[in-house]
Amino acid sequence: MPKLVAVVGGKHSGKTTVIKHLITEFTRRGYHVGTIKDIVRIQTLDTPQKETDRYSKAGAEINVAVPKEETVIFIRKAA
């Protein structure tokens, strides 16, 4: 069963530093670590008018992009 840790705080309060240390320690202990980042200041990371954006606008709920060093999954939120 996955274990979850939430780190919350105000802007410039050290959240990223704490998270980096937690990731380092958890991976040192053999855990598999993933993160979820809430980005409230921008609407989308997808590039308007590129293929994945066009697929979403055509009705696809999930799009996966695979650049060289990562895999990006776009999941359209319900309106």
C-alpha positions as CSV (number, residue, x, y, z in Angstrom):
1,M,0.0,0.0,0.0
2,P,1.5,3.4,-0.9
3,K,2.4,5.8,1.8
4,L,1.8,9.5,1.4
5,V,3.6,12.5,2.8
6,A,2.2,16.0,2.4
7,V,4.4,19.1,2.7
8,V,2.6,22.4,2.9
9,G,3.7,25.9,3.7
10,G,3.9,29.5,2.5
11,K,5.9,30.8,-0.4
12,H,9.7,30.7,0.3
13,S,9.2,28.7,3.5
14,G,11.6,25.9,2.6
15,K,9.1,23.3,1.2
16,T,11.3,22.3,-1.8
17,T,14.4,21.9,0.4
18,V,12.5,19.6,2.8
19,I,11.1,17.6,0.0
20,K,14.5,17.1,-1.6
21,H,15.9,15.9,1.7
22,L,12.9,13.5,2.2
23,I,13.4,12.1,-1.4
24,T,17.1,11.5,-0.7
25,E,16.5,9.8,2.6
26,F,13.5,7.7,1.4
27,T,15.4,6.5,-1.7
28,R,18.5,5.7,0.5
29,R,16.2,3.5,2.5
30,G,15.1,1.7,-0.6
31,Y,11.7,3.3,-1.1
32,H,10.3,4.2,-4.6
33,V,9.5,7.9,-4.5
34,G,7.2,10.0,-6.7
35,T,6.0,13.5,-6.3
36,I,2.9,15.6,-7.2
37,K,3.3,19.3,-7.7
38,D,0.4,21.7,-7.8
39,I,1.1,24.5,-10.2
40,V,-1.5,27.2,-9.7
41,R,-0.1,30.1,-11.7
42,I,-0.4,28.6,-15.1
43,Q,-3.3,27.0,-17.0
44,T,-1.4,24.1,-18.7
45,L,2.1,22.7,-19.4
46,D,0.9,21.5,-22.8
47,T,2.0,23.6,-25.7
48,P,-1.0,25.1,-27.5
49,Q,-1.6,23.9,-31.1
50,K,0.9,21.1,-30.8
51,E,-0.1,17.5,-31.3
52,T,-1.0,16.6,-27.6
53,D,-3.0,19.8,-27.3
54,R,-4.9,19.1,-30.5
55,Y,-5.6,15.5,-29.4
56,S,-7.1,16.8,-26.1
57,K,-9.2,19.3,-28.0
58,A,-10.4,16.5,-30.3
59,G,-11.7,14.6,-27.2
60,A,-8.8,12.5,-25.8
61,E,-8.9,12.4,-22.0
62,I,-5.3,11.1,-21.6
63,N,-2.3,11.9,-23.8
64,V,1.3,10.6,-23.2
65,A,4.3,12.4,-24.6
66,V,7.7,10.7,-24.6
67,P,10.6,13.1,-25.0
68,K,14.2,11.7,-24.7
69,E,14.6,11.7,-20.9
70,E,11.0,11.5,-19.4
71,T,7.5,10.5,-20.0
72,V,4.7,13.1,-19.6
73,I,1.1,12.2,-19.0
74,F,-1.6,14.8,-19.7
75,I,-4.9,14.0,-18.1
76,R,-7.7,16.4,-19.0
77,K,-9.6,17.6,-15.9
78,A,-13.4,17.5,-16.1
79,A,-14.9,20.9,-16.8
